[in-house]
Amino acid sequence: MPVKASVTKSSRPERIRHPEVDAFDLATIMRALGDPVRIEMVREVDAEGEMICTDLYDRLGLPRSTASYHLRQLREAGVTRARAAGTNRIVSVRREDLESRFPGLVDVILRDDA
């Protein structure tokens, strides 16, 4: 007799973890921003205000796994915030949070000549 796997779905929404503002570390943020792909992601998202992740992947011509990895690095460093919207994930730049902790940093990051 085959074993039947039981799958239960939690009624609780998935929680996407983000660091608290007081835990932001400048070295971690700069390390996350040290990749040109991630800088471009931040610029694209900031220009739109927020974006559906798959739209960002398509716009930059990135494979889903690569883009997802880069977005995770940005989120875990505190640069971006992701939220669930149905089956989509929407990403935004944590501009106000970054500005409150490191005044002027976002403007430096988003400069075209940076």
CNS distance restraints for C-alpha pairs under 8 A (distance, minus, plus):
assign (resid  14 and name CA) (resid  84 and name CA) 7.84 0.50 0.50
assign (resid  16 and name CA) (resid  82 and name CA) 6.97 0.50 0.50
assign (resid  16 and name CA) (resid  83 and name CA) 6.93 0.50 0.50
assign (resid  17 and name CA) (resid  76 and name CA) 7.82 0.50 0.50
assign (resid  18 and name CA) (resid  75 and name CA) 6.42 0.50 0.50
assign (resid  18 and name CA) (resid  76 and name CA) 6.15 0.50 0.50
assign (resid  18 and name CA) (resid  78 and name CA) 6.50 0.50 0.50
assign (resid  18 and name CA) (resid  81 and name CA) 6.90 0.50 0.50
assign (resid  19 and name CA) (resid  23 and name CA) 6.25 0.50 0.50
assign (resid  19 and name CA) (resid  24 and name CA) 6.88 0.50 0.50
assign (resid  19 and name CA) (resid  76 and name CA) 6.55 0.50 0.50
assign (resid  19 and name CA) (resid  77 and name CA) 7.20 0.50 0.50
assign (resid  19 and name CA) (resid  78 and name CA) 5.75 0.50 0.50
assign (resid  20 and name CA) (resid  24 and name CA) 6.86 0.50 0.50
assign (resid  20 and name CA) (resid  78 and name CA) 7.79 0.50 0.50
assign (resid  21 and name CA) (resid  78 and name CA) 7.59 0.50 0.50
assign (resid  21 and name CA) (resid  97 and name CA) 6.09 0.50 0.50
assign (resid  21 and name CA) (resid  98 and name CA) 7.49 0.50 0.50
assign (resid  21 and name CA) (resid 101 and name CA) 6.92 0.50 0.50
assign (resid  22 and name CA) (resid 101 and name CA) 7.39 0.50 0.50
assign (resid  24 and name CA) (resid  28 and name CA) 7.78 0.50 0.50
assign (resid  24 and name CA) (resid  29 and name CA) 7.54 0.50 0.50
assign (resid  24 and name CA) (resid  77 and name CA) 7.04 0.50 0.50
assign (resid  24 and name CA) (resid  78 and name CA) 6.39 0.50 0.50
assign (resid  24 and name CA) (resid 101 and name CA) 7.53 0.50 0.50
assign (resid  25 and name CA) (resid  29 and name CA) 6.27 0.50 0.50
assign (resid  25 and name CA) (resid  77 and name CA) 7.62 0.50 0.50
assign (resid  26 and name CA) (resid  30 and name CA) 6.06 0.50 0.50
assign (resid  27 and name CA) (resid  31 and name CA) 6.05 0.50 0.50
assign (resid  28 and name CA) (resid  32 and name CA) 6.19 0.50 0.50
assign (resid  28 and name CA) (resid  77 and name CA) 5.84 0.50 0.50
assign (resid  29 and name CA) (resid  33 and name CA) 6.23 0.50 0.50
assign (resid  29 and name CA) (resid  74 and name CA) 7.64 0.50 0.50
assign (resid  29 and name CA) (resid  77 and name CA) 5.19 0.50 0.50
assign (resid  29 and name CA) (resid  78 and name CA) 7.00 0.50 0.50
assign (resid  29 and name CA) (resid  79 and name CA) 6.82 0.50 0.50
assign (resid  30 and name CA) (resid  34 and name CA) 5.97 0.50 0.50
assign (resid  31 and name CA) (resid  35 and name CA) 7.91 0.50 0.50
assign (resid  32 and name CA) (resid  38 and name CA) 7.32 0.50 0.50
assign (resid  32 and name CA) (resid  73 and name CA) 5.88 0.50 0.50
assign (resid  32 and name CA) (resid  74 and name CA) 5.76 0.50 0.50
assign (resid  32 and name CA) (resid  77 and name CA) 6.48 0.50 0.50
assign (resid  33 and name CA) (resid  38 and name CA) 5.86 0.50 0.50
assign (resid  33 and name CA) (resid  39 and name CA) 5.71 0.50 0.50
assign (resid  33 and name CA) (resid  74 and name CA) 7.43 0.50 0.50
assign (resid  34 and name CA) (resid  38 and name CA) 7.55 0.50 0.50
assign (resid  34 and name CA) (resid  39 and name CA) 7.57 0.50 0.50
assign (resid  35 and name CA) (resid  39 and name CA) 6.49 0.50 0.50
assign (resid  36 and name CA) (resid  40 and name CA) 6.19 0.50 0.50
assign (resid  37 and name CA) (resid  41 and name CA) 6.20 0.50 0.50
assign (resid  37 and name CA) (resid  70 and name CA) 7.70 0.50 0.50
assign (resid  38 and name CA) (resid  42 and name CA) 6.23 0.50 0.50
assign (resid  38 and name CA) (resid  70 and name CA) 6.13 0.50 0.50
assign (resid  38 and name CA) (resid  71 and name CA) 7.42 0.50 0.50
assign (resid  38 and name CA) (resid  74 and name CA) 7.30 0.50 0.50
assign (resid  39 and name CA) (resid  43 and name CA) 6.24 0.50 0.50
assign (resid  39 and name CA) (resid 109 and name CA) 7.41 0.50 0.50
assign (resid  39 and name CA) (resid 110 and name CA) 7.79 0.50 0.50
assign (resid  40 and name CA) (resid  44 and name CA) 6.11 0.50 0.50
assign (resid  41 and name CA) (resid  45 and name CA) 6.13 0.50 0.50
assign (resid  41 and name CA) (resid  56 and name CA) 7.40 0.50 0.50
assign (resid  41 and name CA) (resid  60 and name CA) 7.89 0.50 0.50
assign (resid  41 and name CA) (resid  71 and name CA) 7.99 0.50 0.50
assign (resid  42 and name CA) (resid  46 and name CA) 5.92 0.50 0.50
assign (resid  42 and name CA) (resid  80 and name CA) 7.80 0.50 0.50
assign (resid  42 and name CA) (resid  93 and name CA) 6.72 0.50 0.50
assign (resid  42 and name CA) (resid 110 and name CA) 7.69 0.50 0.50
assign (resid  43 and name CA) (resid  47 and name CA) 6.08 0.50 0.50
assign (resid  43 and name CA) (resid 110 and name CA) 5.91 0.50 0.50
assign (resid  44 and name CA) (resid  48 and name CA) 6.51 0.50 0.50
assign (resid  44 and name CA) (resid  56 and name CA) 7.57 0.50 0.50
assign (resid  45 and name CA) (resid  49 and name CA) 5.92 0.50 0.50
assign (resid  45 and name CA) (resid  50 and name CA) 5.46 0.50 0.50
assign (resid  45 and name CA) (resid  51 and name CA) 5.93 0.50 0.50
assign (resid  45 and name CA) (resid  56 and name CA) 7.60 0.50 0.50
assign (resid  45 and name CA) (resid  91 and name CA) 7.19 0.50 0.50
assign (resid  45 and name CA) (resid  92 and name CA) 6.02 0.50 0.50
assign (resid  45 and name CA) (resid  93 and name CA) 6.66 0.50 0.50
assign (resid  46 and name CA) (resid  50 and name CA) 6.75 0.50 0.50
assign (resid  46 and name CA) (resid  92 and name CA) 6.82 0.50 0.50
assign (resid  46 and name CA) (resid  93 and name CA) 5.89 0.50 0.50
assign (resid  49 and name CA) (resid  92 and name CA) 6.25 0.50 0.50
assign (resid  49 and name CA) (resid  93 and name CA) 7.50 0.50 0.50
assign (resid  50 and name CA) (resid  90 and name CA) 6.54 0.50 0.50
assign (resid  50 and name CA) (resid  91 and name CA) 5.48 0.50 0.50
assign (resid  50 and name CA) (resid  92 and name CA) 4.43 0.50 0.50
assign (resid  50 and name CA) (resid  93 and name CA) 7.39 0.50 0.50
assign (resid  51 and name CA) (resid  55 and name CA) 6.74 0.50 0.50
assign (resid  51 and name CA) (resid  56 and name CA) 6.52 0.50 0.50
assign (resid  51 and name CA) (resid  90 and name CA) 5.40 0.50 0.50
assign (resid  51 and name CA) (resid  91 and name CA) 5.43 0.50 0.50
assign (resid  51 and name CA) (resid  92 and name CA) 6.68 0.50 0.50
assign (resid  52 and name CA) (resid  56 and name CA) 6.53 0.50 0.50
assign (resid  52 and name CA) (resid  88 and name CA) 6.53 0.50 0.50
assign (resid  52 and name CA) (resid  89 and name CA) 5.75 0.50 0.50
assign (resid  52 and name CA) (resid  90 and name CA) 4.36 0.50 0.50
assign (resid  52 and name CA) (resid  91 and name CA) 6.30 0.50 0.50
assign (resid  53 and name CA) (resid  57 and name CA) 6.27 0.50 0.50
assign (resid  53 and name CA) (resid  88 and name CA) 7.31 0.50 0.50
assign (resid  53 and name CA) (resid  89 and name CA) 5.72 0.50 0.50
assign (resid  53 and name CA) (resid  90 and name CA) 5.78 0.50 0.50
assign (resid  53 and name CA) (resid  91 and name CA) 6.33 0.50 0.50
assign (resid  54 and name CA) (resid  58 and name CA) 6.14 0.50 0.50
assign (resid  54 and name CA) (resid  64 and name CA) 7.50 0.50 0.50
assign (resid  54 and name CA) (resid  88 and name CA) 7.97 0.50 0.50
assign (resid  55 and name CA) (resid  59 and name CA) 6.06 0.50 0.50
assign (resid  56 and name CA) (resid  60 and name CA) 6.22 0.50 0.50
assign (resid  57 and name CA) (resid  61 and name CA) 5.89 0.50 0.50
assign (resid  57 and name CA) (resid  62 and name CA) 5.11 0.50 0.50
assign (resid  57 and name CA) (resid  63 and name CA) 6.82 0.50 0.50
assign (resid  57 and name CA) (resid  64 and name CA) 6.45 0.50 0.50
assign (resid  57 and name CA) (resid  67 and name CA) 6.03 0.50 0.50
assign (resid  58 and name CA) (resid  62 and name CA) 6.42 0.50 0.50
assign (resid  62 and name CA) (resid  66 and name CA) 6.49 0.50 0.50
assign (resid  62 and name CA) (resid  67 and name CA) 5.86 0.50 0.50
assign (resid  63 and name CA) (resid  67 and name CA) 6.19 0.50 0.50
assign (resid  64 and name CA) (resid  68 and name CA) 5.86 0.50 0.50
assign (resid  65 and name CA) (resid  69 and name CA) 6.18 0.50 0.50
assign (resid  66 and name CA) (resid  70 and name CA) 6.40 0.50 0.50
assign (resid  67 and name CA) (resid  71 and name CA) 6.11 0.50 0.50
assign (resid  68 and name CA) (resid  72 and name CA) 6.10 0.50 0.50
assign (resid  69 and name CA) (resid  73 and name CA) 6.41 0.50 0.50
assign (resid  70 and name CA) (resid  74 and name CA) 6.43 0.50 0.50
assign (resid  71 and name CA) (resid  75 and name CA) 6.07 0.50 0.50
assign (resid  71 and name CA) (resid  80 and name CA) 7.79 0.50 0.50
assign (resid  72 and name CA) (resid  76 and name CA) 5.96 0.50 0.50
assign (resid  73 and name CA) (resid  77 and name CA) 6.20 0.50 0.50
assign (resid  74 and name CA) (resid  78 and name CA) 6.32 0.50 0.50
assign (resid  74 and name CA) (resid  79 and name CA) 5.20 0.50 0.50
assign (resid  74 and name CA) (resid  80 and name CA) 5.73 0.50 0.50
assign (resid  75 and name CA) (resid  79 and name CA) 5.70 0.50 0.50
assign (resid  75 and name CA) (resid  80 and name CA) 4.73 0.50 0.50
assign (resid  75 and name CA) (resid  81 and name CA) 5.81 0.50 0.50
assign (resid  75 and name CA) (resid  82 and name CA) 7.25 0.50 0.50
assign (resid  78 and name CA) (resid  94 and name CA) 7.13 0.50 0.50
assign (resid  78 and name CA) (resid  98 and name CA) 7.82 0.50 0.50
assign (resid  79 and name CA) (resid  93 and name CA) 5.99 0.50 0.50
assign (resid  79 and name CA) (resid  94 and name CA) 5.63 0.50 0.50
assign (resid  79 and name CA) (resid  95 and name CA) 7.77 0.50 0.50
assign (resid  79 and name CA) (resid  98 and name CA) 7.14 0.50 0.50
assign (resid  80 and name CA) (resid  91 and name CA) 6.58 0.50 0.50
assign (resid  80 and name CA) (resid  92 and name CA) 5.47 0.50 0.50
assign (resid  80 and name CA) (resid  93 and name CA) 4.31 0.50 0.50
assign (resid  80 and name CA) (resid  94 and name CA) 5.12 0.50 0.50
assign (resid  81 and name CA) (resid  91 and name CA) 5.55 0.50 0.50
assign (resid  81 and name CA) (resid  92 and name CA) 5.30 0.50 0.50
assign (resid  81 and name CA) (resid  93 and name CA) 6.18 0.50 0.50
assign (resid  81 and name CA) (resid  94 and name CA) 6.13 0.50 0.50
assign (resid  82 and name CA) (resid  89 and name CA) 6.24 0.50 0.50
assign (resid  82 and name CA) (resid  90 and name CA) 5.41 0.50 0.50
assign (resid  82 and name CA) (resid  91 and name CA) 4.36 0.50 0.50
assign (resid  82 and name CA) (resid  92 and name CA) 6.53 0.50 0.50
assign (resid  83 and name CA) (resid  89 and name CA) 5.53 0.50 0.50
assign (resid  83 and name CA) (resid  90 and name CA) 5.27 0.50 0.50
assign (resid  83 and name CA) (resid  91 and name CA) 6.55 0.50 0.50
assign (resid  84 and name CA) (resid  88 and name CA) 5.95 0.50 0.50
assign (resid  84 and name CA) (resid  89 and name CA) 4.66 0.50 0.50
assign (resid  84 and name CA) (resid  90 and name CA) 6.33 0.50 0.50
assign (resid  85 and name CA) (resid  89 and name CA) 5.90 0.50 0.50
assign (resid  85 and name CA) (resid  90 and name CA) 6.87 0.50 0.50
assign (resid  94 and name CA) (resid  98 and name CA) 6.04 0.50 0.50
assign (resid  95 and name CA) (resid  99 and name CA) 5.97 0.50 0.50
assign (resid  95 and name CA) (resid 106 and name CA) 6.59 0.50 0.50
assign (resid  96 and name CA) (resid 100 and name CA) 6.06 0.50 0.50
assign (resid  97 and name CA) (resid 101 and name CA) 6.46 0.50 0.50
assign (resid  98 and name CA) (resid 102 and name CA) 5.67 0.50 0.50
assign (resid  98 and name CA) (resid 103 and name CA) 7.22 0.50 0.50
assign (resid  98 and name CA) (resid 105 and name CA) 7.19 0.50 0.50
assign (resid  98 and name CA) (resid 106 and name CA) 6.95 0.50 0.50
assign (resid  99 and name CA) (resid 103 and name CA) 4.46 0.50 0.50
assign (resid  99 and name CA) (resid 104 and name CA) 6.27 0.50 0.50
assign (resid  99 and name CA) (resid 105 and name CA) 6.65 0.50 0.50
assign (resid  99 and name CA) (resid 106 and name CA) 6.76 0.50 0.50
assign (resid 104 and name CA) (resid 108 and name CA) 6.45 0.50 0.50
assign (resid 105 and name CA) (resid 109 and name CA) 6.18 0.50 0.50
assign (resid 106 and name CA) (resid 110 and name CA) 6.10 0.50 0.50
assign (resid 107 and name CA) (resid 111 and name CA) 6.19 0.50 0.50
assign (resid 108 and name CA) (resid 114 and name CA) 6.75 0.50 0.50
assign (resid 109 and name CA) (resid 114 and name CA) 6.31 0.50 0.50
assign (resid 110 and name CA) (resid 114 and name CA) 7.08 0.50 0.50
